[in-house]
């Protein structure tokens, strides 16, 4: 969901949503033992990363108590990303005391981010935009969100380019402009960013800001799907199931839905059941085998 120090804010795109929380490659590429050692040596960034991993089940089994332990350590050191992740956990508890604690953490994170954003730090400008977008630690304000996303996007931050494109796609904080959305998504897609590729694929699939081109949508979905993005995998499976931009192939559709389900897609299970109704006998066995292969290759 964020890149507050170690995490990356990801927007719920109009095209259907994206992973709620993702660690940047710099952390994902590090051995877990190294991250843990840094965390035990009081490195706030490592503590925040380890807490986020436990919170979302990335590289480790999901464990709320371990998430709370490491996020609290990082939050106490003023790590804004940990403050927001910790606030998210408190907010999910539902109790009045937990809600108050969450609100205080969001306010602290916002104050930290504002100072860094005003210094011109692109990642913090993007994070600040997300805080405004969701009313975390500040009154919700789409126009302010778009303003900060633009500042970061103009510095070439790929997450901000996608976020600004999403604002243009939905007309949030800016006048709706699908051509502008396409332009911002394309910047990230050209650099191989899976979310940008998926959102741009959606625009082609639906003829928004560009002429409808299902084959181009399939191409873009595939580029993102092989990187492990669940929504792209689900979208690609749907194109195969319906024969849009590619020959109808329920076996291939089943395989993409299978890996999307493992990667956390909420719509993949229903689509998987739908694909299975179009298969039987040897073809269903082949689909399941291919699904296992895709899970081995393309799950995160």
C-alpha positions in Angstrom: 0.0 0.0 0.0 2.8 2.4 0.6 6.4 3.5 0.3 6.7 5.3 3.6 10.4 4.5 4.1 10.2 0.9 3.1 6.7 0.3 1.7 5.1 1.4 -1.5 1.6 3.1 -1.6 -0.4 1.4 -4.3 -3.8 2.8 -5.4 -7.0 0.8 -5.8 -7.1 1.5 -9.5 -10.3 1.9 -11.4 -9.1 -1.0 -13.5 -9.8 -3.3 -10.5 -7.4 -3.0 -7.7 -3.8 -3.8 -6.8 -1.8 -5.4 -4.1 -2.6 -3.7 -0.7 1.0 -3.7 0.4 4.2 -4.3 -1.5 7.8 -4.1 -0.4 10.3 -2.5 -2.8 12.7 -4.7 -4.7 15.6 -3.5 -2.5 14.1 -5.3 0.5 12.7 -8.3 -1.4 16.1 -9.0 -2.9 17.8 -9.2 0.5 18.0 -12.5 2.4 15.6 -12.7 5.2 18.4 -13.5 7.7 20.1 -10.2 6.7 16.9 -8.2 7.2 16.3 -9.8 10.6 19.9 -9.1 11.6 19.6 -5.5 10.7 16.3 -5.2 12.5 17.8 -6.8 15.7 20.6 -4.2 15.4 18.0 -1.4 15.7 17.8 -0.4 12.0 14.4 1.2 11.7 14.1 0.6 8.0 14.8 -3.1 8.5 12.4 -3.3 11.4 9.7 -1.7 9.3 10.4 -4.0 6.5 10.3 -7.1 8.7 7.1 -5.9 10.3 5.5 -5.4 6.9 6.6 -8.9 5.8 4.9 -10.4 8.9 1.8 -8.2 8.4 1.3 -9.3 4.8 2.9 -12.8 4.7 5.7 -11.8 2.4 8.8 -14.1 2.6 7.5 -15.3 6.0 4.3 -16.8 7.3 1.7 -14.1 8.2 2.0 -13.4 11.9 0.2 -10.4 13.5 2.1 -10.6 16.8 5.5 -10.5 15.0 4.2 -7.7 12.8 3.2 -5.6 15.8 6.5 -6.3 17.5 8.7 -5.0 14.7 6.4 -2.3 13.5 6.2 -0.8 17.1 10.0 -0.8 17.3 10.3 1.0 14.0 7.5 3.4 14.8 9.1 4.4 18.1 12.1 5.5 16.0 9.9 7.7 13.9 9.8 5.5 10.8 6.7 6.8 9.0 6.0 3.7 7.0 5.9 1.6 10.2 3.7 4.2 11.8 1.2 3.8 9.0 1.4 0.0 8.9 0.9 -0.1 12.6 -2.0 2.3 12.4 -3.6 0.0 9.8 -3.4 -2.9 12.2 -4.9 -0.9 15.0 -7.6 0.5 12.8 -8.6 -3.0 11.8 -9.1 -3.9 15.5 -12.3 -1.8 15.6 -12.1 -0.9 19.3 -12.3 2.8 20.4 -8.8 2.8 22.0 -7.3 1.1 18.9 -9.0 3.7 16.7 -7.5 6.5 18.7 -4.1 5.0 18.7 -4.3 4.6 14.9 -5.4 8.2 14.4 -2.4 9.4 16.4 0.0 7.3 14.4 -1.4 8.6 11.2 -1.0 12.2 12.4 2.6 11.5 13.3 3.4 9.9 10.0 1.7 12.8 8.1 3.9 15.3 10.0 7.1 13.4 9.2 6.1 13.1 5.5 5.1 16.7 5.1 8.6 17.9 6.2 10.3 15.6 3.8 7.9 16.3 0.9 8.4 20.1 1.3 12.2 19.4 1.0 11.5 18.0 -2.4 11.8 14.3 -1.7 9.8 12.6 -4.5 8.9 9.4 -2.6 7.7 11.3 0.4 5.7 13.7 -1.9 4.0 10.6 -3.3 3.3 9.2 0.1 1.9 12.5 1.2 -0.5 12.4 -1.7 -1.7 9.0 -0.6 -2.3 10.4 2.9 -4.5 13.2 1.5 -6.2 10.8 -0.8 -7.3 8.5 2.0 -7.6 11.1 4.8 -4.9 9.5 6.9 -3.7 12.0 9.5 -5.2 14.9 7.6 -8.6 15.9 6.2 -9.3 14.0 2.9 -8.5 16.2 -0.1 -8.4 14.8 -3.7 -7.0 18.1 -5.1 -4.1 18.1 -2.6 -3.5 14.4 -3.3 -3.2 15.1 -7.1 -0.9 18.1 -6.4 1.6 16.1 -4.5 1.4 13.1 -6.9 2.2 15.6 -9.7 5.2 17.0 -7.9 6.6 13.5 -7.5 5.7 12.4 -11.0 7.4 15.4 -12.5 10.6 14.1 -10.8 10.1 10.8 -12.6 8.9 8.7 -9.7 7.2 5.8 -11.4 4.7 5.1 -8.5 3.6 8.7 -8.7 3.2 8.6 -12.5 0.8 5.7 -12.1 -1.0 7.4 -9.2 -1.4 10.6 -11.2 -2.7 8.6 -14.1 -5.2 7.0 -11.8 -6.4 10.4 -10.7 -6.9 11.5 -14.3 -8.6 8.2 -15.1 -11.2 8.7 -12.4 -11.4 12.5 -12.4 -10.3 12.7 -8.8 -8.8 16.0 -7.8 -8.4 16.8 -11.5 -10.7 17.0 -14.5 -11.2 13.5 -15.9 -8.9 13.0 -18.9 -8.3 9.5 -20.2 -5.7 10.6 -22.6 -3.7 12.1 -19.7 -4.2 8.9 -17.8 -2.8 6.9 -20.7 0.2 9.2 -21.0 1.1 8.8 -17.4 0.6 5.0 -17.4 2.7 4.7 -20.5 5.7 6.3 -18.8 5.7 3.5 -16.2 4.8 0.8 -18.7 7.7 1.7 -20.9 10.0 1.2 -17.9 8.6 -2.2 -17.2 6.5 -1.3 -14.1 3.8 -4.1 -13.7 1.1 -1.9 -12.3 1.5 0.7 -15.1 1.4 -2.1 -17.7 -1.8 -3.5 -16.2 -3.5 -0.1 -16.0 -2.5 0.7 -19.5 -3.7 -2.7 -20.6 -7.1 -1.9 -19.1 -7.3 1.4 -21.0 -6.6 -0.5 -24.3 -9.1 -3.2 -23.4 -11.8 -0.6 -22.8 -10.9 2.0 -25.4 -10.3 4.7 -22.8 -8.0 7.4 -24.1 -6.8 5.1 -26.9 -8.6 3.1 -29.6 -9.8 -0.2 -28.2 -7.2 -2.9 -28.9 -7.7 -6.2 -27.1 -4.5 -7.7 -28.5 -2.5 -4.8 -27.1 -4.2 -5.3 -23.8 -3.2 -8.9 -23.7 0.4 -8.0 -24.5 0.5 -5.5 -21.6 -1.3 -7.9 -19.2 1.2 -10.6 -20.0 4.2 -8.4 -19.3 2.8 -7.7 -15.9 1.5 -11.2 -15.2 4.9 -12.8 -15.6 6.2 -10.4 -13.0 3.7 -11.8 -10.5 1.0 -9.1 -10.4 -2.2 -10.9 -9.4 -4.6 -8.4 -11.1 -2.7 -8.7 -14.4 -2.8 -12.5 -14.1 -6.6 -12.4 -13.5 -7.1 -10.0 -16.4 -5.0 -12.1 -18.7 -6.9 -15.2 -17.7 -10.2 -13.5 -18.5 -8.9 -12.5 -21.9 -8.1 -16.2 -22.6 -11.4 -17.3 -21.2 -13.4 -15.0 -23.4 -11.2 -15.1 -26.4 -10.5 -11.4 -26.4 -7.4 -10.3 -28.2 -6.3 -13.9 -28.2 -7.7 -17.3 -29.1 -10.1 -18.7 -26.5 -8.3 -21.1 -24.3 -9.8 -22.2 -21.0 -6.8 -24.3 -20.1 -4.6 -21.2 -20.3 -7.2 -19.1 -18.5 -7.4 -21.7 -15.7 -3.6 -21.6 -15.2 -3.5 -17.8 -14.9 -6.5 -17.8 -12.5 -4.7 -20.5 -10.4 -1.6 -18.4 -9.9 -3.6 -15.2 -9.4 -5.5 -16.9 -6.6 -2.2 -17.9 -4.9 -1.0 -14.3 -5.3 -4.0 -13.0 -3.5 -6.6 -12.0 -6.2 -10.1 -11.8 -4.7 -11.8 -12.5 -8.0 -9.6 -15.3 -9.2 -11.3 -18.1 -7.2 -14.7 -17.4 -8.9 -13.0 -17.1 -12.3 -11.2 -20.4 -11.6 -14.5 -22.1 -10.9 -15.9 -20.6 -14.1 -13.0 -21.8 -16.2 -13.4 -25.3 -14.7 -17.0 -25.5 -16.0 -15.5 -25.4 -19.5 -13.1 -28.2 -18.9 -13.4 -31.9 -18.1 -11.3 -35.1 -18.2 -7.9 -34.8 -19.8 -8.3 -31.1 -20.5 -9.0 -30.3 -16.8 -6.1 -32.4 -15.8 -3.9 -30.5 -18.2 -5.2 -27.2 -16.9 -4.4 -28.2 -13.3 -0.9 -29.3 -14.3 -0.3 -26.0 -16.1 -1.7 -24.1 -13.1 0.9 -25.8 -10.9 3.6 -24.8 -13.4 2.5 -21.2 -13.4 2.4 -21.1 -9.7 6.0 -22.3 -9.6 7.0 -19.7 -12.1 4.9 -16.7 -11.4 3.8 -16.6 -7.7 5.4 -14.1 -5.4 
